[in-house]
Amino acid sequence: MYDETQCSCTTLPLSRSEWGNIHPFAPKNQVQGYQHILQDLEGYLSEITGFSGTSLQPNSGAQGEFSGLMVIRSYHESRGDSHRNICLIPSSAHGTNPASAVMAGMRVVVVGTINMATSMRMSCVKRQSSMLKI
């Protein structure tokens, strides 16, 4: 984490190519040290925050969106609600929204202009038994 009061040189090791340029398909036997450090960091963050687990991922909105959808789907599956697979998405949504939902194993239902009093409420009621996320 970068703090404005810190000297920028303290973050210099993070910009080394050995950290920032590891290819995503690099063989596991070539990144064991890197994986060990990240696993330790996950453990430390879990201990500090009191959470049962953590997720280290890129600073991408779409990546966070996809992770959130996977967590929502897993939650419902853990409760025996695997039939819940519909994600309501407004027609004005960004293109990554439906793409992330499909990648997470959901069926996308596009709804028109969002008006909680009418169209959205009716869409929710109509699909309440199989709806996973709005």
C-alpha positions in Angstrom: 0.0 0.0 0.0 1.2 3.5 -0.8 1.0 6.2 1.8 1.6 9.8 0.7 3.8 10.3 3.7 6.0 7.4 2.7 9.1 8.0 0.7 8.3 6.6 -2.8 11.5 4.6 -2.7 9.9 2.2 -0.2 7.6 1.0 -3.0 10.5 0.6 -5.4 10.9 -3.2 -4.9 7.3 -3.7 -6.0 8.1 -2.2 -9.4 10.8 -4.8 -10.2 10.2 -6.9 -13.3 10.6 -10.1 -11.2 7.3 -9.1 -9.4 5.3 -7.1 -12.0 6.1 -9.0 -15.2 5.6 -12.6 -14.2 3.8 -14.2 -17.1 0.4 -15.7 -16.1 1.3 -19.0 -17.8 4.7 -19.3 -16.2 5.4 -22.8 -15.0 4.6 -23.4 -11.4 8.1 -24.5 -10.6 9.4 -21.1 -11.7 7.1 -19.0 -9.4 7.1 -21.0 -6.2 8.7 -18.2 -4.2 6.2 -15.7 -5.5 3.3 -17.9 -4.7 4.7 -18.5 -1.2 4.9 -14.8 -0.5 1.3 -14.2 -1.8 0.0 -17.1 0.3 1.7 -15.6 3.4 0.2 -12.2 2.6 -3.3 -13.7 2.3 -2.8 -15.4 5.7 -1.6 -12.2 7.3 -4.5 -10.2 5.9 -7.0 -12.8 7.1 -5.5 -12.8 10.5 -5.5 -9.0 10.8 -9.0 -8.5 9.5 -10.6 -11.5 11.1 -11.9 -12.8 7.7 -11.8 -16.5 7.0 -10.0 -15.8 3.6 -8.8 -13.1 1.3 -8.5 -12.6 -2.4 -5.5 -11.0 -4.1 -6.4 -9.9 -7.7 -5.7 -7.2 -10.2 -7.1 -3.7 -9.7 -9.7 -4.3 -12.4 -13.3 -3.5 -11.9 -14.3 -6.4 -14.2 -12.2 -8.8 -12.2 -13.8 -7.7 -8.9 -17.2 -7.9 -10.5 -16.5 -11.5 -11.7 -15.2 -12.5 -8.2 -18.3 -11.0 -6.6 -20.6 -12.9 -8.9 -18.7 -16.2 -8.2 -19.1 -15.6 -4.4 -22.8 -14.9 -4.8 -23.3 -18.0 -6.9 -21.3 -20.1 -4.4 -23.3 -18.8 -1.5 -26.6 -19.8 -3.1 -25.2 -23.2 -4.1 -24.0 -23.8 -0.5 -27.6 -23.3 0.7 -29.0 -25.8 -1.9 -30.3 -23.0 -4.1 -28.4 -24.0 -7.3 -31.5 -23.4 -9.3 -31.0 -19.7 -8.8 -29.1 -18.8 -11.9 -30.7 -15.6 -13.2 -28.9 -12.2 -13.1 -31.1 -9.2 -13.9 -29.0 -6.5 -15.7 -30.4 -3.2 -17.0 -30.1 -2.6 -20.8 -27.9 0.5 -19.9 -25.3 -1.6 -18.2 -21.6 -1.7 -19.3 -20.7 -4.6 -21.5 -18.6 -6.3 -18.9 -21.6 -6.8 -16.6 -23.4 -9.4 -18.7 -20.1 -11.0 -19.8 -19.1 -11.5 -16.2 -22.4 -13.0 -15.3 -22.3 -15.5 -18.2 -18.7 -16.4 -17.2 -19.9 -17.0 -13.7 -22.5 -19.5 -15.0 -25.5 -17.2 -14.8 -28.3 -16.6 -17.2 -28.6 -13.0 -18.0 -32.1 -11.4 -18.3 -31.9 -7.8 -19.6 -34.4 -5.4 -18.2 -35.3 -2.0 -19.6 -35.2 1.3 -17.9 -34.9 0.8 -14.2 -37.9 1.9 -12.2 -38.1 0.2 -8.9 -41.8 0.9 -8.5 -42.7 -0.9 -11.8 -40.4 -2.7 -14.2 -37.7 -3.8 -11.8 -40.2 -4.9 -9.1 -42.2 -6.9 -11.7 -39.1 -8.5 -13.1 -38.0 -9.5 -9.6 -41.4 -11.0 -8.7 -41.7 -12.8 -12.0 -38.3 -14.5 -11.5 -38.0 -14.7 -7.7 -37.7 -18.4 -7.4 -34.7 -18.6 -9.8 -33.2 -15.1 -9.4 -29.6 -15.1 -8.2 -28.6 -11.4 -8.5 -29.8 -8.0 -9.5 
